[in-house]
Amino acid sequence: MINPLYKAADDRYENKMQYRRAGKSGLLLPEISLGLWHNFGDTAPLERSRDILLAAFDNGVTHFDLANNYGPSYGSAESTFGQVFAKDLKPYRDEMVISTKAGYDMWPGPYGIGGSRKYLFASLDQSLKRMNLDYVDIFYSHRYDAQTPLEETMQALVDIVRSGKTLYAGISNYPHDKAIEAYNYLQSRDVRCVLHQGKYNMFVRTAETEGILDCTAEAGSGYIAFSPLAQGLLTDRYFKGIPEGSRASKDRTLKSASITREVVENLKKLDAIAQRRGQSLAQMALSWVLKDQRVTSVIVGASSVDQLKDNLKAAGHSCFSDEELSQIEDILKLF
Ligand SMILES: NC(=O)c1ccc[n+]([C@@H]2O[C@H](COP(=O)([O-])OP(=O)(O)OC[C@H]3O[C@@H](n4cnc5c(N)ncnc54)[C@H](OP(=O)(O)O)[C@@H]3O)[C@@H](O)[C@H]2O)c1
């Protein structure tokens, strides 16, 4: 039975969260944002999803990241969010930054996937209905689509901004050269790309090595990192085997075979550094991504309020000594 009475914590902005500017825009985002890729679909208990969403908001998390096909099933994370929004969070709409995306497969046929104007417009209309919203704050092209002219995808974003259905436009998972083309196209139409969303964590460094962080900052855009915990690998989640219900136990996006005894031993070496810093491994992994000031925010997933609260303690602790950084690099070479 859902408790009908939600009132946001009065102290939600008091020293709980730090906020960073998205590039050269006026938009501030919490260092830690909440993503609804897993754990919020129609296979997850609604009450647990609601508890995590409201705990986030009570602790200064103002940014919620969605996409049309988050679930499972597709669309159901947006529906869950829409239910909680309508019942609990609606009075706080102007304190929230809500994003969604279109790009990967969503519905059958040629118009439910890719980067066409047809898909982006239809998908956002569907997302708004599911989320009970009049507009989103950020609408992303979820991936670069080589089959669609980049100009068509970018012009769709421009026109959606002009329509008022999104306040800002973003791109996600674009390769370096296409990201630069996208920034330039949007800028030429007076719409800055507010954020580039990409995978960035201790194990996946393409944002650094392929120059995405550099070109994004040069364009005046922010960078927002997804899967900063490598889907739970960079935590103590698998220190004692693979728990029932964990992401690895589902063997979909995180393969149980990747969690070998050697991997766990090396994770424990990282954990020892985290402990010396007074952090959990999860907190250190988030701080590590946030040490780069070009990163506006990290988007975490969480399957419980406890996980979320553990993660939120990373906010404001993104300084590392040179010695810590080099010890971390030495351990990462072992994976
Ligand atoms: N643009 C894109 O293409 C794209 C792609 C992927 C993700 N994203 C965005 O990024 C968000 C985050 O991605 P992600 O879920 O992969 O992020 P993540 O934070 O790397 O992984 C989240 C998982 O880690 C585990 N976890 C989290 N905190 C923990 C803690 N303190 N202790 C132990 N385990 C912990 C949980 O696993 P269990 O479920 O096992 O408990 C949780 O489901 C998504 O929700 C989405 O918004 C975007």
The ligand as an ORCA input file, in Angstrom:
! r2SCAN-3c Opt
* xyz 0 1
  N      23.091      6.770    -22.328
  C      23.196      5.474    -22.260
  O      23.343      4.772    -23.271
  C      23.140      4.810    -20.919
  C      23.527      3.457    -20.785
  C      23.496      2.895    -19.511
  C      23.097      3.649    -18.411
  N      22.695      4.951    -18.585
  C      22.223      5.768    -17.450
  O      23.105      5.622    -16.341
  C      22.389      5.138    -15.225
  C      23.267      4.332    -14.341
  O      23.745      3.175    -15.043
  P      24.020      1.848    -14.239
  O      22.772      1.412    -13.564
  O      24.750      0.907    -15.110
  O      25.005      2.462    -13.105
  P      25.953      1.923    -11.997
  O      25.775      2.913    -10.899
  O      27.302      1.705    -12.563
  O      25.378      0.492    -11.540
  C      24.210      0.410    -10.770
  C      24.151     -0.937    -10.048
  O      25.245     -1.057     -9.164
  C      24.842     -1.659     -7.939
  N      25.065     -0.665     -6.866
  C      24.803      0.666     -6.906
  N      25.192      1.254     -5.780
  C      25.731      0.290     -4.998
  C      26.331      0.285     -3.730
  N      26.476      1.413     -3.013
  N      26.787     -0.895     -3.226
  C      26.659     -2.039     -3.921
  N      26.109     -2.103     -5.154
  C      25.648     -0.944     -5.698
  C      23.382     -2.025     -8.113
  O      23.359     -3.358     -8.585
  P      22.225     -4.414     -8.173
  O      21.103     -4.117     -9.108
  O      22.890     -5.721     -8.408
  O      21.858     -4.187     -6.735
  C      22.905     -1.070     -9.176
  O      21.804     -1.563     -9.901
  C      21.208      4.390    -15.840
  O      20.142      4.203    -14.947
  C      20.849      5.313    -16.968
  O      20.113      6.415    -16.481
  C      22.725      5.533    -19.813
*
